């Protein structure tokens, strides 16, 4: 829950700034460096503050949220189109596959960035059993 300012000191990071840094694809600590080196590839580290992104593991989380959001939007639009206009079937095949791809690709990077930024803010880590904590 901390962030480095320009003087190099740690200070708390708000939830809103963590979310906006994730959406923008910026470093979760300083907000300056890039989080992604390619469309969905996480960079090895921040080029501004030197934070290593080794902690970053979003797993399937972004894909699950994208499927839920995109499915809700696409099915809702298809139902609306059917009820109001009753178009022929070819319209669905011409409109909805490209729209689905655009919505999914448009949502995937920001949601992955949000989840990675929140992992940093909340100091999320690999789960450990209680006995391992005592021993090590």
PyMOL commands that set and color helices and strands:
alter all, ss='L'
color gray80, all
select helices_A, chain A and resi 15-24+53-55+61-84+89-121+130-135
alter helices_A, ss='H'
color red, helices_A
select strands_A, chain A and resi 2-4+10-12
alter strands_A, ss='S'
color yellow, strands_A
deselect
rebuild
show_as cartoon
